């Protein structure tokens, strides 16, 4: 039987606010355990939540970006369950009236087609703390630094029909939230986490099959693997005459498998009800207007602008606009004087390659956009050749200063003075009589040999065009 | 000295007749000798008190002290007090020393009050008799075989017994007004949102409201002045202007329209209590008020609605008491589930557990619409009743409770009968309106409370109406024998 895959995703994005969603404690990652948890985060008796409006603004930006319905009124609700890293015994979330309603996102697929994926809703909620089960000798440690960090949970429709579509959608959401500046997108630190719902059904059947929910996925690679594993597992179960049980499964990246966490019967009754400690959030038109005004350029618009403004090909433009930091870097290089096409090439190829090799992020690049621009200016004005430029780039990378400083210090300035090149050529012609004879006899390929000899003798600094010209004149003359 | 009001003591302090340290010592001695028979205090804080008294004396002699400077009061043990045990009347928090001050505590401290200690109360404010406290029942100073009411029973009894000049209380369904009535003192539950709930341990968040418990309306105005006002730490606190609550105390009641809800004078009301209320109404007529009968047709729905909303909210609010971070933890938990079950099973008392279970049930999937959602709708109907009434009248008047204080243990095993004791007070909480209880003529030596309900943020009007009665009569000056 041919099975159709049906996937829906729930993406948890940590919002890039300075303080927590309901308290003034810092959201910075990596502090010593429980040093960023205030009385409110610790759920001391009597404390009350106060909404951080910045989290609301972040959610609204996302809503506007996906063309979503945004209600005038949104309500926080309590989701009640017991767990040691949930200090209040309930999570403040949203249930009936989420801040962002129905929207959609267009995803480009590998085959060049695009597909619209429905977004059911996106709601604000607080993150829980972390339970640490190692190093405590049979006990568990609780770190509440993360408790109260704002999350936007983005829920998709079950619109994806392949694992590739699901991964493309997740990547697109990731690109979008980072572009919007509402999430740092750091998946290792858990800023962007995905839960996936997957079911299968025979092609042509309208009703959905029973789904399972996969939790704990914190990379795109794991998302693909977890879905692959789960898809095969479901097909095996059904084809083996079994039935899929609705349950939550945990993806174990080390073993590359999913394991049952709890079935529907064991599922919590969360007893949602509106949180009486918080007033409904009123969204007025003027706030929405302000959000729209403050919207950064989105990936699609940026791509079109790059193609037009910088006369780039679609492929190059796409590569450069894949992430906002990269696009920003490129534009800064151009602003610093880099010619647009050369800049595209250098940023994606040379810089990209070097970063990749060193395992660095763009934000950690040792070469600043201004330095890169300065280098490109020196190529364009023929101070250095493209080949020497690579040497200069390496020196800048190693912290030896700007392009001009490196060129000066290493004496890499291109020799364009005919008077300086001519004696070198004369010497080489004199030292290689055999090759000269062959060349003159018609073996013109040997020109390359002579060019190479001249470049070697000038340590690459001679202007290649000039060398060519002079050599031809002398050899033929 | 202990029979004087805040206003009188303040005048004496400022005139240098006595110091706050002397006053504080006097009250600490009274607590020492008299509280054993009453059990009003869970914690007495002589060191904290004397330190505050010394500071107040300095402020007074420097000439920049407000009306509350140097005045000894008690804090209900539901308010978090930094460095002082804050138990909420529960074994669960018997070991809890709060790391911070509630906004109410902070504001009263800033006004210069002297905290003598923390007042006994029903566990987590759940009760109408102060019998659910982990620290044992409080006895009514008018008759020690009777209850003082609850949940602010300790606060009411200690003010009546002159073991502090005033106290704070909280009122979720009548917890200030009912004990004030049963102990013969003045208690005010402000409009929901008037007094910050930050640091006031939550029972039912949409109903809880802190307020003053005093021996006169004049004192209540002074206390409320310090306690009330917008607080950025409480999202439900109101950004309403704060009037001078003392300014209009003596305004004439000529032409004031008082409404008597016929539902508050029907079956179930003790004849003696009815007669006392009638006598007070007569006083108001003499003061020039017009008295008319009104109707609050949904009154009979108040108690059932309350016993869905309050337990539902409490079931969630009390989830944080899990034995993990602070408070009671069972011995040698086998695993996480055992830790939860035994810590909560052993840390909470029967009434608290009963309400958590009712509330958990009411919020469960499949029951939510029938209980919680429906209760919220009825709340609107009850509020609408009041809205209509306040189009006709300025204040609503009736009894605070159906009877005088009942005997210790008399209703302890019958929760429903106990719940009905709050039949007249609950509606004001559901609607968020301010309500007050003031003493009127006692029945067979036991105090009776007259309830006044005002429109939203009309505390100043309520205080005026109460004060005029207290100017015309001496009921509020009666003291229990031996105190």
Interface residues (C-beta under 8 A of the other chain):
Chain A: X39 X42 X43 X44 X45 X46 X47 X48 X49 X50 X51 X78 X80 X82 X84 X87 X88 X89 X90 X142 X269 X271 X272 X273 X276 X277 X278 X279
Chain B: X79 X80 X86 X88 X93 X96 X98 X99 X100 X102 X197 X198 X199 X200 X201 X202 X204 X205 X206 X232 X233 X234 X235 X236 X312 X313 X315 X316 X318 X319 X320 X321 X322 X324 X325 X326 X336 X340 X360 X363 X364 X365 X368 X372
